[in-house]
Amino acid sequence: MRHKRVAKKLGRTKAHREQLVGGLVAHLIVQGRIETTLPKARQTRRAAEKMVTLARKGTLASRRLAAARLRSPEAVQRLFDDVVPAMEGRPGGYTRIIKTRTRRGDAAAMALIEWVGKGTASEAPEGAAKA
């Protein structure tokens, strides 16, 4: 039974799922916002927020752990140099998910995931709900 197991399997093996989420987080760090399916966006949010929390320590060990999980030197550099300073003083909630559309081919719910904060995330698209 899957009691108290939050992570979705996304129809993949554990190794494939780890590679997928790590790649999505690396692209989110480099590009600032990505569009993916809603379940993948939710898993990406969990992993991305853990990466920012890890990177806020700023130690060599945290940099090495981030490098092992992201597997992209550019993403690690941008995480420590751009993303973490932009999230200074924020206790959590580093990302936002905006539901955008349903994909035409398979009717999958699509979502945009982006960073919250000054200068890292652009304004929400026209079709998004306004608060």
Summary of the structure (lengths in Angstrom):
residues: 131
radius of gyration: 15.1
end to end distance: 38.9
largest distance: 44.9
contacts: 351
relative contact order: 0.17
helix: 47%
strand: 15%
